[in-house]
Amino acid sequence: MLLDLLDNETLAKLFGYLSIFCWIIVFTPQFYENYVGKNTEGVSVTFLLLWIFGDILNLLGAVLEKLLFTMLLLAMYYLLADCLIMGQVIYYRRFYSKRSYENEETVYNSRKSSSNPTPSSSTIIPSKSNSYSTFNNNTSNSKIGGSNNIGSSISSSNSSSSSSSSYTSNSTISNNEFSALLKKNNRLDNEVSSNTRRVIRLFFVCSILMWVGLLAGSALFFFGPNQKEVDLNQWHLLPQLLGWGSAILYCSSRIPQIMQNFRNESVEGLSLCMFIFSVIGNVTYCMSIMLDSMEPTYLLINYPWLLGSGGTLFFDFTIFFQFYMYRHSPKNNFNNISPT
């Protein structure tokens, strides 16, 4: 078989480059999602900030610890891609939304002015300069064609009142429909929120159990009985602190995004493909490290980077669950409804 002909070092490089490939395309679906929707409200800014700070620490730690070349490439690309997404968030929230609001306000004002009938000359309030002449003209005109003017005034008054009542009726109906939809949506919110609160409690309990089990198992692997002694002389303090800092930021970065999804009870604006490629990239990244060597000292040196990738899998699968949970969320449909 082909795998029998490849040594662990070659397989480690293959998985490393596969991880790089996944991370190169991982942000493309989210870039496209943001571009098509012209909206980044579904992306948590705290999630991106923690990710960027984690990338900075990850890059510095990888350089100081002289890790695999593929790990250095990934660290640099992580930072570049996260900064690009943050640029999208800033643009669509601060600049594009403001420009879009101004355009909508202009269109609204033009429609409003065109929908209101231009008042006739007889209803214009005269200014001080021509009030006397206007009064004389109106008086003379009324003397010449009194009955006709009265009839036309009554007809004009009736038509304007009927159009006004028709507009008011239509506006009242549309507003009533919107109010009914709003009440229905609020009722659904209350029903879903109770389920969401239970899921949040379950999420925190599972997170705590997962981390306790992961750290306890790692401690037994490295320092347990009948285990090969770890050479701590190869363990460098500063790179390890940077690596652990990046691991903590990576793992905790998903929590703001998860909580935002729970609060909104929606995953609208997020790309599912981004998290799928993230999982594949993290798994292949961990495989590239473990295939290179399973020696405890080597794994302990690389443990912060293993934890920063493998530790995020639980949170990524939580986001997968949210995509399933909110796939038929009524809020996604309700957001497209607005009063006329």
C-alpha positions as CSV (number, residue, x, y, z in Angstrom):
1,M,0.0,0.0,0.0
2,L,1.0,3.6,-0.5
3,L,0.9,4.4,3.2
4,D,3.4,1.6,3.9
5,L,5.9,3.2,1.5
6,L,5.7,6.6,3.3
7,D,7.5,7.2,6.5
8,N,6.1,9.2,9.4
9,E,8.0,12.3,8.4
10,T,6.6,12.3,4.9
11,L,3.1,11.7,6.2
12,A,3.5,14.6,8.7
13,K,4.4,16.9,5.8
14,L,1.5,15.7,3.8
15,F,-1.0,16.3,6.6
16,G,0.7,19.6,7.3
17,Y,0.2,20.8,3.7
18,L,-3.3,19.4,3.7
19,S,-4.0,21.5,6.8
20,I,-2.5,24.6,5.0
21,F,-4.8,23.9,2.0
22,C,-7.8,23.8,4.3
23,W,-6.9,27.0,6.1
24,I,-6.2,28.7,2.8
25,I,-9.8,28.1,1.6
26,V,-11.4,28.1,5.1
27,F,-12.1,31.8,5.1
28,T,-13.3,32.0,1.5
29,P,-16.9,30.9,2.3
30,Q,-17.2,33.6,5.0
31,F,-15.7,36.2,2.7
32,Y,-18.3,35.3,0.1
33,E,-21.1,35.3,2.7
34,N,-20.2,38.7,3.9
35,Y,-19.8,40.1,0.4
36,V,-23.2,38.7,-0.8
37,G,-25.1,39.7,2.3
38,K,-23.3,43.1,2.6
39,N,-23.7,42.4,6.3
40,T,-21.4,41.1,9.1
41,E,-23.8,41.3,12.0
42,G,-23.7,37.5,12.4
43,V,-20.0,37.5,13.1
44,S,-18.9,38.2,16.7
45,V,-16.2,41.0,16.9
46,T,-14.9,39.5,20.2
47,F,-14.5,36.2,18.4
48,L,-12.3,37.8,15.7
49,L,-10.3,39.9,18.2
50,L,-9.5,36.9,20.3
51,W,-8.6,35.0,17.2
52,I,-6.2,37.8,16.0
53,F,-4.5,38.1,19.4
54,G,-4.1,34.3,19.4
55,D,-2.6,34.4,15.9
56,I,0.0,37.0,17.1
57,L,1.0,34.9,20.1
58,N,1.0,31.7,18.0
59,L,3.3,33.2,15.4
60,L,5.8,34.6,17.9
61,G,5.8,31.3,19.9
62,A,6.3,29.2,16.7
63,V,9.3,31.4,15.6
64,L,11.0,31.3,19.1
65,E,10.4,27.5,19.5
66,K,11.6,26.8,16.0
67,L,8.6,24.6,15.1
68,L,7.8,22.9,11.8
69,F,7.9,25.1,8.7
70,T,4.3,24.3,7.9
71,M,3.3,25.5,11.4
72,L,5.0,28.8,10.7
73,L,3.2,29.2,7.4
74,L,-0.1,28.5,9.0
75,A,0.5,31.0,11.8
76,M,1.3,33.7,9.2
77,Y,-1.7,32.9,7.1
78,Y,-4.0,32.8,10.2
79,L,-3.1,36.3,11.0
80,L,-3.5,37.6,7.5
81,A,-6.9,36.0,6.9
82,D,-8.3,37.2,10.3
83,C,-7.2,40.7,9.6
84,L,-9.0,40.6,6.2
85,I,-12.2,39.4,7.8
86,M,-11.9,42.1,10.5
87,G,-11.5,44.6,7.7
88,Q,-14.7,43.4,6.1
89,V,-16.5,43.7,9.4
90,I,-15.3,47.3,9.9
91,Y,-16.2,48.3,6.3
92,Y,-19.7,46.8,6.3
93,R,-20.6,48.0,9.8
94,R,-19.2,51.5,9.8
95,F,-19.0,52.7,6.2
96,Y,-21.2,50.6,3.9
97,S,-24.2,50.6,6.4
98,K,-24.0,54.4,6.7
99,R,-23.9,54.9,3.0
100,S,-26.7,52.4,2.5
101,Y,-28.8,54.2,5.1
102,E,-28.3,57.6,3.4
103,N,-29.3,56.1,0.1
104,E,-32.5,54.6,1.6
105,E,-33.3,57.8,3.3
106,T,-33.0,59.7,-0.1
107,V,-35.2,57.2,-1.8
108,Y,-37.8,57.4,1.0
109,N,-37.8,61.2,0.9
110,S,-38.3,61.2,-2.9
111,R,-41.1,58.7,-2.7
112,K,-42.8,60.6,0.1
113,S,-42.6,63.9,-1.8
114,S,-43.9,62.3,-5.0
115,S,-46.8,60.6,-3.1
116,N,-48.0,63.9,-1.6
117,P,-50.1,65.9,-4.1
118,T,-48.9,69.4,-4.9
119,P,-51.2,71.9,-3.3
120,S,-53.2,74.1,-5.7
121,S,-52.7,77.8,-6.0
122,S,-56.0,78.5,-4.2
123,T,-54.7,76.7,-1.0
124,I,-51.3,78.4,-0.9
125,I,-51.0,80.8,2.0
126,P,-50.3,84.3,0.5
127,S,-47.3,86.2,1.6
128,K,-47.5,89.7,2.9
129,S,-46.4,91.2,-0.4
130,N,-49.1,89.8,-2.5
131,S,-51.9,89.0,0.0
132,Y,-54.1,92.0,-1.1
133,S,-53.8,91.2,-4.8
134,T,-54.5,87.5,-4.3
135,F,-57.6,88.3,-2.2
136,N,-58.9,90.6,-4.9
137,N,-58.3,88.0,-7.6
138,N,-60.1,85.3,-5.6
139,T,-63.0,87.7,-4.9
140,S,-63.4,88.6,-8.5
141,N,-63.1,85.0,-9.6
142,S,-65.8,83.9,-7.1
143,K,-68.1,86.7,-8.4
144,I,-67.7,85.5,-12.0
145,G,-68.2,81.8,-11.5
146,G,-69.5,81.2,-8.0
147,S,-71.5,78.1,-8.5
148,N,-68.9,76.4,-10.6
149,N,-66.1,77.2,-8.2
150,I,-68.2,75.9,-5.3
151,G,-68.9,72.7,-7.1
152,S,-65.3,72.1,-8.0
153,S,-64.2,72.8,-4.5
154,I,-66.7,70.3,-3.0
155,S,-65.6,67.7,-5.6
156,S,-61.9,68.4,-4.9
157,S,-62.6,68.1,-1.2
158,N,-64.4,64.9,-1.5
159,S,-61.7,63.3,-3.7
160,S,-58.9,64.4,-1.4
161,S,-60.8,63.1,1.6
162,S,-61.5,59.8,0.0
163,S,-57.9,59.3,-1.1
164,S,-56.7,60.3,2.3
165,S,-59.1,57.8,4.0
166,S,-58.1,55.1,1.6
167,Y,-54.4,55.7,2.3
168,T,-55.1,55.8,6.1
169,S,-57.0,52.5,5.8
170,N,-54.3,50.8,3.9
171,S,-51.6,52.1,6.3
172,T,-53.7,51.0,9.3
173,I,-54.1,47.5,7.8
174,S,-50.4,47.1,7.0
175,N,-49.5,48.4,10.5
176,N,-52.0,46.0,12.1
177,E,-50.5,43.1,10.1
178,F,-47.0,44.0,11.2
179,S,-48.1,44.3,14.8
180,A,-49.7,40.9,14.7
181,L,-46.5,39.4,13.2
182,L,-44.5,41.2,15.9
183,K,-46.6,39.7,18.7
184,K,-46.4,36.3,17.1
185,N,-42.6,36.5,16.9
186,N,-42.3,37.6,20.5
187,R,-44.4,34.7,21.6
188,L,-42.1,32.3,19.6
189,D,-39.1,34.0,21.2
190,N,-40.3,33.2,24.7
191,E,-41.0,29.6,23.7
192,V,-37.6,29.1,22.1
193,S,-35.7,31.0,24.8
194,S,-36.6,28.5,27.4
195,N,-35.1,25.8,25.3
196,T,-32.1,27.9,24.6
197,R,-31.4,28.5,28.3
198,R,-31.4,24.7,28.9
199,V,-29.0,24.2,26.0
200,I,-26.7,26.9,27.3
201,R,-26.5,25.2,30.7
202,L,-25.8,21.9,29.1
203,F,-23.1,23.6,26.9
204,F,-21.3,25.0,30.0
205,V,-21.5,21.7,31.9
206,C,-20.1,19.7,28.9
207,S,-17.4,22.3,28.4
208,I,-16.2,22.0,32.0
209,L,-16.2,18.2,31.8
210,M,-14.4,18.2,28.5
211,W,-11.6,20.4,29.7
212,V,-11.2,18.6,33.0
213,G,-11.0,15.2,31.2
214,L,-8.6,16.6,28.5
215,L,-6.2,18.1,31.0
216,A,-6.3,15.2,33.3
217,G,-5.7,12.7,30.5
218,S,-2.8,14.9,29.2
219,A,-1.2,15.0,32.7
220,L,-1.4,11.2,32.9
221,F,0.1,10.8,29.5
222,F,3.1,13.1,30.2
223,F,3.7,12.5,33.9
224,G,1.8,9.4,34.8
225,P,3.3,6.1,36.1
226,N,5.1,3.8,33.7
227,Q,5.6,6.8,31.3
228,K,8.9,7.8,29.8
229,E,10.4,10.7,31.7
230,V,10.0,14.1,30.0
231,D,13.2,16.1,29.5
232,L,12.1,19.6,30.8
233,N,15.5,21.0,29.8
234,Q,14.2,21.3,26.2
235,W,11.2,23.2,27.5
236,H,11.7,27.0,26.9
237,L,9.7,29.3,29.1
238,L,8.9,32.3,26.8
239,P,7.9,30.4,23.7
240,Q,5.8,28.1,25.8
241,L,4.0,31.0,27.5
242,L,3.3,32.5,24.1
243,G,2.0,29.1,22.9
244,W,-0.2,28.6,25.9
245,G,-1.5,32.1,25.6
246,S,-2.5,31.5,22.0
247,A,-4.1,28.2,22.9
248,I,-6.3,29.8,25.6
249,L,-7.3,32.6,23.2
250,Y,-8.1,30.2,20.4
251,C,-10.2,27.9,22.5
252,S,-12.0,30.8,24.3
253,S,-12.6,32.8,21.0
254,R,-15.4,30.5,20.0
255,I,-17.4,31.1,23.2
256,P,-18.4,34.7,22.2
257,Q,-19.6,33.5,18.8
258,I,-21.5,30.6,20.4
259,M,-23.1,32.9,22.9
260,Q,-24.1,35.4,20.3
261,N,-25.7,32.6,18.3
262,F,-27.6,31.6,21.4
263,R,-28.8,35.1,22.1
264,N,-29.9,35.7,18.5
265,E,-31.2,32.2,18.3
266,S,-29.9,32.3,14.7
267,V,-26.7,31.5,12.8
268,E,-27.6,33.9,10.0
269,G,-24.5,35.5,8.5
270,L,-22.2,32.6,9.4
271,S,-20.8,30.2,6.8
272,L,-21.1,26.6,7.7
273,C,-18.3,25.7,5.3
274,M,-15.9,27.9,7.2
275,F,-16.3,25.7,10.3
276,I,-16.2,22.5,8.3
277,F,-12.8,23.4,6.8
278,S,-11.7,24.6,10.2
279,V,-12.3,21.2,11.7
280,I,-10.5,19.4,8.9
281,G,-7.6,21.9,9.1
282,N,-7.3,21.4,12.9
283,V,-7.5,17.6,12.7
284,T,-4.8,17.4,10.0
285,Y,-2.7,20.0,11.8
286,C,-2.7,17.8,15.0
287,M,-2.0,14.7,12.9
288,S,1.0,16.4,11.3
289,I,2.5,17.0,14.7
290,M,1.8,13.5,16.1
291,L,3.1,11.7,13.0
292,D,6.3,13.6,13.2
293,S,7.0,12.1,16.6
294,M,5.1,10.6,19.5
295,E,8.0,11.1,21.9
296,P,6.6,12.6,25.1
297,T,9.2,15.4,25.3
298,Y,8.5,16.5,21.7
299,L,4.7,16.3,22.3
300,L,5.0,18.4,25.5
301,I,6.9,21.1,23.6
302,N,4.2,21.1,21.0
303,Y,1.3,20.6,23.4
304,P,0.1,24.3,23.4
305,W,-0.2,24.2,19.6
306,L,-1.9,20.8,19.8
307,L,-4.3,22.1,22.4
308,G,-5.0,25.3,20.4
309,S,-6.1,23.2,17.5
310,G,-7.6,20.1,19.0
311,G,-9.2,22.0,21.9
312,T,-11.4,24.0,19.5
313,L,-13.0,21.0,18.0
314,F,-15.6,20.7,20.8
315,F,-16.6,24.4,20.2
316,D,-16.7,23.9,16.5
317,F,-19.1,20.9,16.9
318,T,-21.2,23.1,19.2
319,I,-21.5,25.6,16.3
320,F,-22.5,22.7,14.0
321,F,-25.2,21.8,16.5
322,Q,-26.4,25.4,16.4
323,F,-26.7,25.3,12.6
324,Y,-28.9,22.2,13.1
325,M,-30.8,23.7,16.0
326,Y,-31.6,27.0,14.2
327,R,-32.0,25.7,10.7
328,H,-35.7,26.6,10.7
329,S,-35.5,29.6,13.0
330,P,-38.5,31.9,12.6
331,K,-36.2,34.9,13.3
332,N,-34.5,34.4,9.9
333,N,-37.8,34.9,8.1
334,F,-39.0,37.6,10.4
335,N,-36.0,39.8,9.8
336,N,-37.1,40.2,6.2
337,I,-40.5,41.6,7.2
338,S,-40.9,45.3,7.6
339,P,-43.9,47.6,7.9
340,T,-45.0,49.3,4.7
